[in-house]
Amino acid sequence: MTEGIRFEVYDTDAGWRWRLRIDSLVLNPSKETFSSPDQARAAVNRVRAAASVVEDLPEQQFNGTHAGDHVTDVQCATVDVAGQYEWVLTADGDVLARSTSAYETESGALTAATEFCTYASVTETVFIFRNQDQPSSFDVGSTSILAALRSLATLPIRGFKHRRALQKIDTRIVVSGIRGKSSTTRRLDDVLRRRGNDTLTKITGNQPHLIHNGGVVPLNREGPRTTLYENIDVFREYVPKLAKYAPDDVAIFENQGITEYTTRLINESFLDPHVIVLTNIRRDHQDTLGETRADIARSFAKAIPPSTHVVCGEQHPIIYEYLEREVTAVGSTIEQVAIPEEHQGLLGAETVHAVNHTLTAVGEPPVPDDEIRTYLKQIQPKWTTVPNGLVFNAAEVNDVESTEAVRQALENSDCITPFVFLRPDRRGRTASFVSYFDHLADRGIIDVGYVMGSDSAVFVNETTCGVTEIDSDADPGAVLDRLLDRDRPVILMGNTVDEFMRELDAEIESRAQRRFLVDRPRGSPAA
């Protein structure tokens, strides 16, 4: 995973819980369950507020209230349990979090508590659903042809009402680009909501959902495919709710378009943003956006409507100059995200620093430098240690340029075993990974590779290096064993949107957690 350190709010058979995760390791799960994701998120915010007080960051805001006022009488202390030590975080007399294991020394427990508070004070919260069809789900789309025809027939009047509804939202932000869209959207939502704004945020991807004032609403897409018109339904439902509250309304939407036309349509017709965050330009979606980075940059540039301000994270000087020329030609403005020298070369630096540029663009003060540094530290990739080896799941980043950036950021990655999973609807991505495997082989970084999924046989034939095709019905655990048998660190690549890849990721997580719990020496600060 490339998310690094994060809180996760997730559903179980007994209810909703939260946990603090570092890559594939769960450090601190909540001791109690909650009846809704909103309650679990509120509990996370209390933990974060208390951790902020411990970290001497009382000015951090949660729902418009400073951490020092959000929680009182905060204590982070050690407890002697039968000659060993645990740490406990309390506020207002309530236990908010505690260590998952005991430590032989009090100093070990204190170190672990400090580390937890450092992580918890600024990390973001991610929602995870085992099932999108939750009681609170918002249904969009339809499986009925008649309903689809009726929807098209009423589109003109709905379009008029939608445009009128859009104008009622004080600030509209769209996050576009190739990599880092979801995480950037979540960070903006987190900051703006904590400051007391009335927020509506939409996250797309594997688990599409809305976040309304910190509460999560899964999007249940009933039709066979995603449609852009779901955005009309979302605004029709939620704009009246936003209007009920006194704070400024902020809508933050991840652009779900994967073609020049759909990306432009979302920007111009469905969202009409004041600010577009263009995270970066990478080689992905070549089938729909263009073969080269220049082609992809052209697609994104053509999707910028007039009178919009663009916060651009792309750092390549020639590509940025082109974007600047095209954006200003239509009467919009653009600024390039400035990355301090100390953060140059860090993975995701352009998206993390884009947060402050965006906040400034909408008239909000930037987050403190310490928070930016912590964000960046949290998302830097690290190997997951499992019995018999090291693994990193880079499949979420999808494109070869970002995959290579991840590989270079990982320590001791000069000799690896790659595994790529292919999707039938990403032929351009498949072709780029053929070239990438050959590139790695030419540099002596790989001696063999493994491939699975659509067109695997073609992939094997097209590469000049030794690549082995894995059967589509293979067991994830057996595949992981086979990859680790090479005695090299393993990097997963390509795609995550498949049940096999989810099961493989779960297998890695399970093995890493077991090893962590069994092998971690007493007094280790990581829990």
Buried (B, 14 or more C-beta within 10 A) or exposed (E): BBBBBBBBBBBEEEBBBBBBBBBBBBBBBBEEBBEBBBBBBBBBBBBBBBBBBBBEBBEBBBBEBBBBEBBEEBBBEBBEEEEBBBBBBBBEEEEBBBBBBBBBEBEBBBBBBBBBBBBBBBBBBBBBBEEBEBEBBBEBBBEEEEEBEEBEEEEEEBBEBBBEBBEEBBBBBBBBBBBBBBBBBBBBBBBBBBBBBBBBBBBBBEBBBBBBBBBBBBBBBEBEEBBBBBBBBBBEBBBEEBEEEEBBBBBBBBBBBBBBBBBBBBBBBBBBBBBBBBBBBBBBBBBBBBEEBEBBBBBBBEBBBEEBBBBBBBBBEEBBEBBBEBBEEEEBBBBBBEBEEEBEEBBBBBBBBBBBBBBEBBEBEBBBEEBBBBBBBBBBBBBBBBEEBBBBBBBBBBBBBBBBBBBEBBEEBEBBBBBBBBBEEBBBBBBBBBEBBBBBBEEEBBBBBBBBBBBBEBBBEBBEBEBEBBEEEEEBBEBBBBBBEBEBBBBBBBBBBBEBBEBBBEBBBEBBBEBBEEEBEEBBBBB
